[in-house]
Amino acid sequence: MEEHRALAAFGALSQETRLRILRMLVVAGPDGMAAGTIADKADVSASNVSFHLKELERAGLVAARRDSRSMIYSAQYDAIRGIIRFLMEDCCSGRPEICAPVITAAACGTPLKA
């Protein structure tokens, strides 16, 4: 991932509502969620959620598709993995085995143990 794309993603995620929305969409899976449902679950107005979704879409973290009269939003998992790779690519002073569990967990959804 190029640095300017990573900065756009981090900028989009630096706002509480957008971070909450992205986390909801990750849990929702590839089918995504309708904008109205997102607004209800995030406890924000439709216009507010629309603004936040556009910011996430501009950063490449979510994608939108029309389904009849609804807009359905879904997480862009490749972009999310790209952010993780961006953070981890120069990992651990040349000792990739230290970061391997994090990268493996991010790639396959395995929860890390604290």
For each residue, the residues with C-beta under 8 A, 3 or more apart:
1: 5 6 82 83 85 86
2: 5 6
3: 6 7 86
4: 7 8
5: 1 2 8 9 60 82
6: 1 2 3 9 10 82 83 86
7: 3 4 10 11
8: 4 5 11 12 58 59 60
9: 5 6 12 13 59 60 61 79 83
10: 6 7 13 14 83
11: 7 8 14 59
12: 8 9 15 18 55 56 58 59 61
13: 9 10 18 19 22 59 61
14: 10 11 18 19
15: 12 18 19 52 55
16: 19 20
17: 20 21 42 44 48 49 52
18: 12 13 14 15 21 22 52 55 56
19: 13 14 15 16 22 23
20: 16 17 23 24 42
21: 17 18 24 25 38 42 49 52 53 56 62
22: 13 18 19 25 26 56 61 62 75 80
23: 19 20 26 27
24: 20 21 27 28 33 38 41 42
25: 21 22 28 32 33 38 62 73 74 75
26: 22 23 75 77 80
27: 23 24
28: 24 25 31 32 33 74 75
29: 32 74
30: 74 77
31: 28 72 74
32: 25 28 29 65 72 73 74 75
33: 24 25 28 37 38 41 72 73 74
34: 37 38 67 70 71 72 73
35: 38 39 46 49 50 53 70 71 72 73
36: 39 40 46 70
37: 33 34 40 41
38: 21 24 25 33 34 35 41 42 49 53 73
39: 35 36 42 44 45 46 48 49
40: 36 37 43
41: 24 33 37 38
42: 17 20 21 24 38 39 49
43: 40
44: 17 39 48 49 52
45: 39 48 49
46: 35 36 39 49 50
47: 50 51
48: 17 39 44 45 51 52
49: 17 21 35 38 39 42 44 45 46 52 53
50: 35 46 47 53 54
51: 47 48 54 55
52: 15 17 18 21 44 48 49 55 56
53: 21 35 38 49 50 56 57 62 64 73
54: 50 51 57 58
55: 12 15 18 51 52 58 59
56: 12 18 21 22 52 53 59 61 62 73
57: 53 54 60 61 62 63 64 73
58: 8 12 54 55
59: 8 9 11 12 13 55 56 79
60: 5 8 9 57 76 79
61: 9 12 13 22 56 57 75 76 79 80
62: 21 22 25 53 56 57 73 74 75 76
63: 57 73 74 76
64: 53 57 71 72 73
65: 32 71 72 74
66: 70 71 72
67: 34 70 71 72
68:
69:
70: 34 35 36 66 67
71: 34 35 64 65 66 67
72: 31 32 33 34 35 64 65 66 67
73: 25 32 33 34 35 38 53 56 57 62 63 64
74: 25 28 29 30 31 32 33 62 63 65
75: 22 25 26 28 32 61 62 80
76: 60 61 62 63 79 80
77: 26 30 80 81
78: 81 82
79: 9 59 60 61 76 82 83
80: 22 26 61 75 76 77 83 84
81: 77 78 84 85 106 107
82: 1 5 6 78 79 85 86
83: 1 6 9 10 79 80 86 87
84: 80 81 87 88 102 103 106
85: 1 81 82 88 89 103
86: 1 3 6 82 83 89
87: 83 84
88: 84 85 91 99 102 103
89: 85 86
90:
91: 88 95 96 98 99
92: 95 96 97 98 99
93:
94:
95: 91 92 98 99
96: 91 92 99 100
97: 92 100
98: 91 92 95
99: 88 91 92 95 96 102 103
100: 96 97 103 104
101: 104 105 112
102: 84 88 99 105 106 112
103: 84 85 88 99 100 106 107
104: 100 101 107 108 110
105: 101 102 108 109 110 111 112
106: 81 84 102 103
107: 81 103 104
108: 104 105
109: 105
110: 104 105
111: 105
112: 101 102 105
113:
114:
